[in-house]
Amino acid sequence: MDEAALFKLTHGIYVLGAWDEANNRFAGSVVDAVMQVANKPFMIALSCHNNSYTKLCIEKARCFSLSVVGADVEPFVIANFGFQTSRNVDKWAKVDYITVNNLPYLKDTMARIEAKVTEIIAYDSNTLFLAEVVDSWDCKCGDALTYNQYRAYFKDKVIESFNKYRQQLLKEKSNV
Ligand SMILES: Cc1cc2nc3c(=O)[nH]c(=O)nc-3n(C[C@H](O)[C@H](O)[C@H](O)COP(=O)(O)O)c2cc1C
C-alpha cells in the first residue's frame, strides 16, 4: 500500500470545540478529518485520534462545534489548537471566540457548524463520530484553507508561531 495516495484525498481545516465538564471550560483541537456524509438528515463524520482530550469531551457531551478555517487565518490559531492539549491549557482563552448554544466558535471563521453525535465507532487509532447538523452559519466569503495547502506552505508559519509562543511562556515563567 502506498500511503502517499491517501494524501491525495482533499480535506479542509477546522477548529473543533466541545464542553469540558471536568475543567468547567471548553476544549478544542484542529481537525481535518471531517466531511458531510448525508443531506437527509444533514450528517457529518468527524474522526479524532484516541489521545485527543477533545475526543473524550465529545464522548461525554455528545455534541461539538466546528469553525471552518480560512486561508487568511493567523498561524497561531492552528498552533494553539493543534500543537498542545486542552488537558492543561485553556486554548479558547487565547483566541477571540463567541459561544452559541453553549459551544465555542472562532470569531473570525468562514462558517460555523453545530452537530449532535448519533453514533460512535472506535478504531485502534481513532474514534469516528457520526453527527447530525443541528445548526449552521455561513459567515464570510473567501477561500477555506485546505489540508494540502497547510502541508505545502502553511505548516512552517504555524511552527514558527508556536515556537514564539513557547519562548514567551518561558520568559514569563522565568520572570516570576
Ligand atoms: C493540520 C492539523 C490537522 C489535524 N487533524 C486532526 C484530525 O483530523 N483529528 C484529530 O484527532 N487530530 C488532528 N490533529 C491533531 C490535534 O489537533 C492535536 O493532537 C491537538 O493537540 C489535540 O488537542 P486536544 O488534546 O486538546 O484534543 C491535527 C493537527 C493539525 C495541526
Ligand as a Chemical Component Dictionary entry (heavy atoms), coordinates in Angstrom:
data_LIG
# 
_chem_comp.id                   LIG 
_chem_comp.type                 NON-POLYMER 
_chem_comp.pdbx_formal_charge   0 
_chem_comp.three_letter_code    LIG 
# 
loop_
_chem_comp_atom.comp_id 
_chem_comp_atom.atom_id 
_chem_comp_atom.alt_atom_id 
_chem_comp_atom.type_symbol 
_chem_comp_atom.charge 
_chem_comp_atom.model_Cartn_x 
_chem_comp_atom.model_Cartn_y 
_chem_comp_atom.model_Cartn_z 
_chem_comp_atom.pdbx_ordinal 
LIG C1  C1  C 0 -3.359 20.480 10.383 1  
LIG C2  C2  C 0 -3.742 19.550 11.502 2  
LIG C3  C3  C 0 -4.729 18.614 11.290 3  
LIG C4  C4  C 0 -5.123 17.751 12.317 4  
LIG N1  N1  N 0 -6.140 16.849 12.092 5  
LIG C5  C5  C 0 -6.593 16.103 13.121 6  
LIG C6  C6  C 0 -7.744 15.275 12.970 7  
LIG O1  O1  O 0 -8.355 15.202 11.906 8  
LIG N2  N2  N 0 -8.166 14.559 14.053 9  
LIG C7  C7  C 0 -7.525 14.642 15.273 10 
LIG O2  O2  O 0 -7.963 13.995 16.223 11 
LIG N3  N3  N 0 -6.435 15.410 15.422 12 
LIG C8  C8  C 0 -5.971 16.152 14.404 13 
LIG N4  N4  N 0 -4.893 16.966 14.578 14 
LIG C9  C9  C 0 -4.146 16.923 15.848 15 
LIG C10 C10 C 0 -4.832 17.652 17.001 16 
LIG O3  O3  O 0 -5.237 18.942 16.634 17 
LIG C11 C11 C 0 -3.816 17.742 18.163 18 
LIG O4  O4  O 0 -3.386 16.448 18.548 19 
LIG C12 C12 C 0 -4.332 18.505 19.359 20 
LIG O5  O5  O 0 -3.231 18.846 20.173 21 
LIG C13 C13 C 0 -5.339 17.711 20.190 22 
LIG O6  O6  O 0 -5.720 18.544 21.257 23 
LIG P1  P1  P 0 -6.650 18.020 22.456 24 
LIG O7  O7  O 0 -5.848 17.022 23.253 25 
LIG O8  O8  O 0 -6.954 19.267 23.234 26 
LIG O9  O9  O 0 -7.861 17.413 21.842 27 
LIG C14 C14 C 0 -4.490 17.841 13.584 28 
LIG C15 C15 C 0 -3.484 18.803 13.796 29 
LIG C16 C16 C 0 -3.115 19.654 12.782 30 
LIG C17 C17 C 0 -2.051 20.683 13.044 31 
# 
loop_
_chem_comp_bond.comp_id 
_chem_comp_bond.atom_id_1 
_chem_comp_bond.atom_id_2 
_chem_comp_bond.value_order 
_chem_comp_bond.pdbx_ordinal 
LIG C1  C2  SING 1  
LIG C2  C3  SING 2  
LIG C2  C16 DOUB 3  
LIG C3  C4  DOUB 4  
LIG C4  N1  SING 5  
LIG C4  C14 SING 6  
LIG N1  C5  DOUB 7  
LIG C5  C6  SING 8  
LIG C5  C8  SING 9  
LIG C6  O1  DOUB 10 
LIG C6  N2  SING 11 
LIG N2  C7  SING 12 
LIG C7  O2  DOUB 13 
LIG C7  N3  SING 14 
LIG N3  C8  DOUB 15 
LIG C8  N4  SING 16 
LIG N4  C9  SING 17 
LIG N4  C14 SING 18 
LIG C9  C10 SING 19 
LIG C10 O3  SING 20 
LIG C10 C11 SING 21 
LIG C11 O4  SING 22 
LIG C11 C12 SING 23 
LIG C12 O5  SING 24 
LIG C12 C13 SING 25 
LIG C13 O6  SING 26 
LIG O6  P1  SING 27 
LIG P1  O7  DOUB 28 
LIG P1  O8  SING 29 
LIG P1  O9  SING 30 
LIG C14 C15 DOUB 31 
LIG C15 C16 SING 32 
LIG C16 C17 SING 33 
# 
